[in-house]
Amino acid sequence: MLSVIPGGPSEKAGLVQGDRIVRVDEKVIAGKKTPQDSMVRLMKGPSGSKVTITVNRDGTVIPFEIVRDKIPVHCIDAAFMVNDTTGYIKLSKFTRSTYKEFSEASEKLLEQGMTRLLFDLRDNTGGYFDQALLLANEFLAKGDEIVYMEGLHRQREDFKADGRGMLKDVQISVLIDEGSASSSEIFAGAIQDNDRGVIVGRRSFGKGLVQEPINFTDGSGVRLTVARFHTPSGRCIQKPYDKDYAYDIYERYASGEMVSADSMKVDTTALFYTMKGRRVYGGGGIIPDVFVPIDTTKVTDFYMACNKKATTMRFASYVFDRHKAQLAKLSDTAQLEAYFKTLGLDSMFLDYAARVDGIKPAKGEWELSKEYMMPQINGLVGRYSKVGEEAFYRFYMPIDDAIKAALNNPSVVE
């Protein structure tokens, strides 16, 4: 499975990227060379009906009972006010409807008093180029460079803001990580190089190639790389091709870059300057202004075991099955939090993990991981209420180090 749709039935049930489907209900799929359209027909069905998808995850066979529902195609996972003046928007991808959805979300937040925006592009792998231009245009002044493309046999082409954006006076902090790529990097690079806001998180992926499709008469085709994207200061977004290109993210973990800014491999020869003269470096990807390491202190063996079997997500589905009537009545996180306390959700989870997956925390492990796991569990269960996807981000936000860093650092570049 290449991916699951955020907020969709499969993602809510606990399926993740990389799962291999071996059976749909009682129909064995693995090793049968089942055509994709046949698999889709097996999985489709009336909304509200159930299908059991059995997958192989790293050698472990896990059954998932999925309640069929409409597949959401929205690109904004959450949009709400963090406090009286700060808004938050989580964008999962750049689709055809991104600008429209973003405009509607930001308009509502402005009506609620937003003067500052936390724009979350973590794990956003990109998408439509024109949508990144439209979003950057909302924040930049007339004539500000957004991005330019240039190739060995392709003349430089510049893209600039027209000054008609509605968010030019809104302060902005952009959250990125190693999963932010392509259009996410174009947007972040434009904000950083124009000193329009602050970039928070970890170095982005480094995907900045311009590709053109060439279609053949037999219906096949190729994508030909014709140029590279560059940020306004001249930095090439694309990371270099070398023998370790495919293992770049693994290299970042191995080198310590994910937990220490000092371990980041910065090409100091690729020095560039923002509009205000701040130093920024090229060499691939966007390097954040404020570095946020991965916190591994709460990752116990118990947490890893639950993560491997998607215990938390399957537990959320289990709670929903037994309390759907009550959850359907709850419309805000305060109500959810109060209801979860009456359920004793933490005790329920420990019992479920032991009974269903045979996972029990060793002495001291739950005390260490509880602070980290329970907000996630609350959020996962909360998604089945009227609050929807937003519930996860609201519950998780208090323990999100990148959000804390963004809130604690100014979003205006001096």
Secondary structure, DSSP 8 states (H G I E B T S, - for coil): -----TTSHHHHHT--TT-EEEEETTEE-TTTT--HHHHHHHH---TT-EEEEEEEETTEEEEEEEE-------SEEEEEESSSSEEEEEE--B-TTHHHHHHHHHHHHHHTT-SEEEEE-TT---B-HHHHHHHHHTTS-TT-EEEEEEETTEEEEEEE--S--S-TTSEEEEEE-TT--THHHHHHHHHHHTT-SEEEES------EEEEEEE-TTS-EEEEEEEEEE-TTS-B-S----TTGGGHHHHHHHHTTTT-GGG----TTSEEE-TT--EEE-SSS---SEE-----TT--HHHHHHHHTTHHHHHHHHHHHHHHHHHTT--SHHHHHHHHHHHTHHHHHHHHHHHHH-----TTHHHHHHHHHHHHHHHHHHTTSTTTTHHHHHHHGGG-HHHHHHHHS-SS--
